[in-house]
Amino acid sequence: MSRVYRVVAVLFLLGVTGTLMFAGGFAAGRLTATSPLLSFVPGGPRTDPAAGGTPEELRTTFAPFWEAWDLVHTQYADQPVDDVALMRGAIRGMLDALGDPHTGYMTPEEYRISMTHLDGEFEGIGATVETDEKTGYTRIVAPIAGSPAEAAGVRAGDLIIEINGEDIAGQDITTVVTKVRGPAGSSVTLTIRREGVTELLTFTITRARITIASVESRMLENNIAYIKVNSFGEETGHELRDQLRKLLAQNPVGLVLDLRGNPGGYLQTAIEVASQFIPDGVLMVERFGDGRERTFEAQGGGLATRIPLVVLIDKGSASASEIVAGAVKDRGRGTVIGETSFGKGSVQQSHTLSDGSAVRITIARWLTPNGTWIHEQGIEPDIAVERTEEDRAAGRDPQLDRAVQLLRGQTTGP
């Protein structure tokens, strides 16, 4: 089996409820398909696992399945049936039966769609989304800064009701993403339901090639450093160190770490990022289903472990972003400002299967250093500051302003 990545991502995968970027990416290991539901061989020996059949000890359990399989092949009105589609539907149904919105299945085509790297480019409208379990529609978690979605006026919390005039109620998020994605220069029309607005809204958005820098930085006025982490990809840790060196060489009096709109990424990258600001001790804890726990501690050698620190979050900050913000808050390393974060507290592991499809399995919960499970709760900021759409339209950023104000007060006194 090749390397398997543990992913704490809301921009992760597709499949069932869960969150992903339109054309977002994930990394996966490889798993040989040996489970009886992973490698059916129509017409093959059904008691020989090596041939893709049912293991002897599961023959009674799977008898109804094979009975249904035979009935479909002998009595269904439209023949021949698509055996591959039936097999994939069985896998999807098996994982759906677990009742976990972050465990799911992808066909090879869906897998290819998802393989855009976390640090790469993709063509689409530029937004992170999730399935809204109450309505069955797809909800915008956050538009990507500078994306066509943001420029068109799409907002966090918007529900996508129709795509090009087609009602998408009940469609899985993979299907929705496939319909929204498309080549740069083409357009897609979204019908949106927005909280507080009576009428449905319609946005025709021209797709573009979107490049997301993993890390951005600059010096603000008052000699305060600003660094924004947009994703937690494979190279984010290295990029962060490089940009921290450049910023710290200018002797800033404080630093703002902006995690707003960052939907997550690799767990290991979250540990690398947090370790740049927290010198030692616990950063997060994984808790497995059998009660075992795995503790992640700061790696040491961080470049910005002493400088006054403010972390910015909003409801688009999720998963790996919440690991970092939660560690900073629980460890008292800095002040968290903004809005309550998304609230994703589970860890997934992904595997590609022998036919090029993939499964994503929730393997653990993760907890903040104080033992808090933030799932569906989010991280509450130390200082709550809202940034309204009116603020965005006017180019105002009261959250960043409050961070600068706080850092100035910490470094210059009352």
C-alpha positions in Angstrom: 0.0 0.0 0.0 1.4 3.4 -0.9 1.4 6.3 1.5 -2.0 7.0 3.0 -2.7 10.6 3.9 -4.9 11.5 6.9 -7.0 14.3 5.8 -9.0 16.7 8.0 -10.5 18.6 5.1 -13.7 20.3 4.4 -12.5 20.9 1.0 -12.0 17.2 0.9 -13.5 14.6 -1.4 -17.0 14.4 -2.8 -19.5 11.7 -2.4 -21.9 12.3 0.4 -22.4 15.2 2.8 -19.1 16.8 3.5 -17.5 19.9 2.1 -15.2 20.4 -0.8 -14.0 23.0 -3.1 -15.4 23.1 -6.6 -12.7 21.1 -8.2 -10.9 20.7 -4.9 -8.4 18.0 -4.3 -7.3 15.2 -2.0 -4.6 12.7 -1.6 -5.1 9.0 -1.2 -3.3 5.7 -0.6 -4.1 2.6 -2.5 -6.1 -0.4 -1.2 -6.5 -3.7 -2.8 -10.2 -4.5 -3.1 -10.8 -7.6 -1.0 -14.1 -6.8 0.7 -17.0 -8.7 -0.8 -18.8 -5.4 -1.7 -15.7 -4.0 -3.4 -15.0 -6.5 -6.1 -18.1 -8.4 -7.4 -17.4 -10.4 -10.5 -20.7 -11.0 -12.2 -21.0 -14.6 -13.0 -17.9 -15.5 -11.0 -17.5 -17.9 -8.2 -19.5 -16.3 -5.4 -17.8 -18.2 -2.6 -14.2 -17.6 -3.6 -13.0 -14.2 -2.2 -9.9 -14.3 -4.5 -12.3 -14.3 -7.5 -14.3 -11.5 -6.1 -17.0 -13.6 -4.4 -18.4 -13.8 -0.9 -16.3 -15.2 1.9 -17.7 -18.4 3.3 -18.4 -16.9 6.7 -20.5 -14.2 5.1 -22.6 -16.4 2.8 -25.7 -16.2 4.9 -25.3 -12.5 5.4 -25.0 -11.8 1.7 -27.5 -14.3 0.5 -30.2 -11.6 0.2 -27.9 -9.4 -1.8 -27.1 -12.2 -4.4 -30.8 -13.0 -4.5 -31.6 -9.4 -5.4 -28.8 -9.4 -7.9 -30.2 -12.4 -9.7 -33.7 -11.0 -9.7 -32.5 -7.8 -11.3 -30.7 -9.7 -14.0 -33.6 -12.1 -14.7 -36.7 -10.0 -14.1 -35.9 -6.3 -14.6 -37.7 -4.9 -17.6 -34.8 -3.1 -19.3 -32.0 -5.6 -20.1 -29.1 -5.8 -20.1 -28.4 -4.0 -16.8 -25.1 -2.2 -16.1 -23.2 -4.5 -13.7 -20.6 -1.8 -13.0 -23.3 0.7 -12.0 -24.9 -1.9 -9.8 -21.6 -2.7 -8.1 -20.8 1.0 -7.5 -24.2 1.6 -6.2 -23.7 -1.3 -3.7 -20.5 0.3 -2.4 -22.1 3.7 -2.1 -25.1 2.2 -0.3 -22.9 0.3 2.1 -21.0 3.4 3.1 -24.2 5.5 3.2 -25.6 2.9 5.6 -23.0 4.0 8.2 -24.8 7.2 8.6 -21.6 9.3 8.6 -21.8 12.3 6.3 -18.0 12.3 5.8 -17.6 8.6 4.8 -18.3 8.1 1.1 -17.5 6.6 -2.3 -16.3 8.0 -5.6 -16.4 6.5 -9.0 -13.2 6.8 -11.1 -14.6 9.8 -12.9 -15.5 11.5 -9.6 -12.0 10.6 -8.3 -10.4 12.3 -11.3 -12.5 15.4 -10.7 -11.3 15.6 -7.1 -7.6 15.1 -7.9 -6.8 18.8 -8.3 -4.1 19.3 -5.8 -4.7 21.4 -2.7 -2.0 23.8 -3.9 -2.9 23.7 -7.6 -5.1 25.4 -10.1 -8.6 24.4 -11.2 -11.3 25.7 -13.5 -14.7 26.6 -11.9 -16.4 29.3 -10.0 -14.3 29.2 -6.9 -16.3 28.3 -3.7 -16.3 25.7 -1.0 -19.6 23.9 -0.4 -21.3 21.3 1.7 -24.6 19.4 1.6 -27.3 20.8 3.8 -28.8 17.8 5.5 -32.1 19.5 6.4 -33.0 20.6 2.9 -31.0 18.3 0.7 -29.6 21.2 -1.3 -25.9 22.3 -1.5 -24.8 25.2 0.6 -22.0 27.6 0.0 -19.5 27.5 2.9 -17.4 30.4 1.5 -16.6 31.9 -1.9 -12.8 32.0 -2.5 -11.4 35.5 -2.3 -11.1 37.0 -5.8 -13.1 34.2 -7.4 -15.9 34.5 -10.0 -18.3 33.3 -7.3 -17.3 36.2 -5.0 -17.3 38.7 -7.8 -20.8 37.6 -8.8 -22.1 38.2 -5.3 -22.4 34.6 -4.0 -22.2 34.6 -0.2 -21.5 32.1 2.6 -24.6 30.4 3.6 -26.4 30.6 0.2 -28.3 27.4 -0.8 -27.9 26.3 -4.4 -31.4 25.4 -5.5 -31.0 25.1 -9.3 -28.1 24.7 -11.7 -28.8 25.9 -15.2 -32.5 25.7 -14.4 -32.4 22.1 -13.0 -33.6 21.6 -9.4 -30.8 19.8 -7.5 -32.7 18.7 -4.4 -31.3 15.4 -3.1 -28.5 15.2 -5.6 -25.2 14.2 -4.0 -22.5 16.7 -3.8 -20.4 15.0 -6.4 -23.1 15.4 -9.0 -23.5 19.1 -8.0 -19.8 19.8 -8.2 -19.6 18.1 -11.7 -22.4 20.3 -13.0 -20.9 23.5 -11.6 -17.4 22.8 -12.8 -16.4 23.5 -16.4 -13.8 25.0 -18.7 -12.7 28.6 -18.1 -14.7 31.1 -20.1 -17.9 29.0 -20.1 -20.8 30.0 -17.8 -23.1 28.4 -15.3 -26.3 29.8 -13.9 -27.1 29.2 -10.2 -30.4 29.8 -8.5 -29.8 30.7 -4.9 -31.9 30.8 -1.8 -30.5 33.3 0.7 -31.5 33.6 4.3 -33.6 36.8 4.9 -34.4 37.2 1.2 -37.9 36.2 0.1 -37.2 35.8 -3.6 -34.8 33.3 -5.1 -31.7 35.0 -6.6 -30.1 34.1 -9.9 -26.4 34.4 -10.7 -24.8 33.7 -14.1 -21.1 33.1 -13.4 -18.3 32.9 -15.9 -16.0 30.1 -14.9 -12.2 30.8 -14.7 -8.9 29.2 -14.1 -8.4 29.8 -10.4 -5.0 29.8 -8.8 -4.9 29.7 -5.0 -1.6 30.7 -3.4 -1.2 28.5 -0.4 0.3 31.3 1.7 0.3 35.1 1.2 1.9 37.7 3.3 2.7 41.4 3.6 3.6 44.1 6.1 0.7 46.3 7.3 1.0 49.8 8.7 2.1 50.2 12.3 4.9 47.6 11.6 2.5 44.6 11.9 3.1 41.4 9.9 0.1 39.8 8.1 0.1 36.2 6.8 -2.8 34.4 5.2 -3.0 30.7 4.8 -5.5 29.7 2.2 -5.1 25.9 2.3 -3.2 23.2 4.1 -1.5 21.5 1.2 1.7 19.5 1.0 3.9 22.6 0.5 2.1 25.0 2.8 4.5 24.3 5.7 7.6 25.2 3.6 5.9 28.2 2.1 4.9 29.5 5.5 8.4 29.2 6.9 9.8 31.0 3.9 7.4 33.9 4.2 7.7 34.1 8.0 11.5 34.5 7.6 10.9 37.5 5.2 8.4 39.1 7.5 10.3 38.6 10.7 13.5 40.0 9.1 11.6 43.3 9.2 11.2 43.2 13.0 7.4 43.4 13.2 5.8 44.2 16.6 3.0 41.8 16.0 1.6 39.2 13.6 -1.9 38.5 12.2 -2.5 34.9 11.0 -5.6 34.9 8.7 -7.4 31.6 8.4 -10.7 33.0 7.1 -12.3 31.1 4.3 -9.7 28.3 4.7 -11.6 25.0 4.4 -8.8 22.7 5.6 -6.4 20.2 4.1 -3.8 17.7 5.5 -3.7 17.0 9.2 0.1 16.9 9.2 0.3 20.3 7.5 -2.0 21.7 10.3 0.5 20.5 12.8 3.4 22.0 10.9 1.6 25.4 10.7 0.6 25.4 14.4 4.2 24.5 15.3 5.5 27.8 13.8 3.6 29.7 16.4 3.4 27.3 19.4 6.8 26.3 20.8 5.9 23.0 22.5 3.2 20.9 24.1 -0.1 19.5 22.8 -1.7 20.8 19.6 -4.5 18.3 19.2 -5.6 14.8 20.0 -7.0 12.0 17.8 -9.6 9.7 19.5 -10.3 6.5 17.7 -13.5 4.4 17.9 -11.9 1.8 20.3 -10.9 4.5 22.8 -7.3 4.8 21.8 -5.9 8.3 21.5 -3.0 9.8 19.6 -1.5 13.1 20.8 0.1 15.5 18.4 2.6 17.9 19.9 4.4 20.9 18.5 7.4 20.0 16.4 9.8 22.6 17.9 11.9 25.1 16.1 9.0 27.4 15.2 9.9 30.8 13.8 7.1 32.9 15.4 6.6 31.4 18.9 7.1 34.7 20.8 5.7 37.5 18.7 2.3 38.8 19.8 -0.2 36.9 17.7 -3.8 37.3 16.5 -5.7 34.6 14.5 -8.6 35.5 12.3 -11.4 33.0 11.7 -14.9 33.0 10.2 -17.6 30.4 9.4 -15.5 29.4 6.3 -12.6 28.4 8.5 -12.8 24.6 8.9 -11.0 21.4 9.9 -7.3 22.0 9.7 -7.9 25.7 10.2 -9.8 24.9 13.3 -6.9 22.7 14.6 -4.6 25.7 14.4 -7.1 28.2 15.8 -8.1 25.8 18.6 -4.5 25.1 19.6 -3.7 28.9 19.7 -6.8 29.5 21.8 -6.5 26.6 24.2 -2.8 27.1 24.7 -3.2 30.9 25.3 -0.7 31.6 22.6 -2.7 34.4 21.0 -6.1 36.0 20.6 -8.7 34.6 18.2 -10.9 37.2 16.5 -13.8 37.0 14.0 -16.8 34.7 13.8 -17.5 31.2 15.0 -15.7 28.7 12.7 -17.4 25.9 10.7 -17.2 23.0 13.1 -15.6 19.9 11.6 -14.1 17.6 14.2 -13.4 14.3 12.4 -10.5 12.7 10.6 -10.8 10.9 7.3 -8.6 8.4 5.5 -8.9 7.7 1.8 -8.0 4.8 -0.4 -8.2 4.3 -4.1 -9.6 0.9 -5.1 -8.5 -1.5 -7.8 -10.8 0.0 -10.5 -9.7 3.6 -9.9 -12.6 4.5 -7.7 -12.0 5.6 -4.1 -13.5 5.4 -0.6 -13.2 7.8 2.2 -13.6 6.5 5.8 -13.9 8.5 9.0 -11.3 7.0 11.3 -11.3 9.3 14.3 -12.5 12.4 16.1 -10.0 15.2 16.8 -10.0 17.3 20.0 -8.4 20.6 20.9 -5.7 20.6 23.6 -8.3 21.1 26.3 -10.2 18.1 25.1 -13.0 19.9 23.3 -14.7 18.3 20.3 -15.7 21.2 18.1 -17.8 19.2 15.6 -20.9 21.1 14.5 -20.1 23.7 17.2 -17.1 25.4 15.8 -14.5 27.5 17.7 -15.8 30.6 19.4 -13.5 33.6 18.9 -12.1 35.4 21.9 -13.3 38.6 20.4 -16.4 38.4 18.1 -16.3 40.7 15.1 -18.6 40.4 12.1 -17.7 41.3 8.6 -20.8 42.1 6.7 -21.4 41.9 2.9 -21.7 45.7 3.1 -18.2 45.8 4.6 -16.9 43.6 1.8 -18.5 45.7 -0.9 -17.0 48.8 0.6 -13.6 47.3 1.0 -13.8 47.4 4.8 -12.3 44.7 7.0 -13.3 45.3 10.7 -11.9 42.0 11.7 -8.4 42.8 10.5 -8.8 46.3 11.9 -9.6 44.9 15.3 -6.6 42.6 15.2 -4.3 45.5 14.3 -5.9 47.6 17.1 -5.3 44.8 19.6 -1.7 44.2 18.6 -1.0 48.0 18.7 -2.4 48.1 22.2 -0.3 45.1 23.3 2.9 46.6 22.0 2.5 50.3 22.8 0.5 50.1 26.1 -2.7 51.8 27.1 
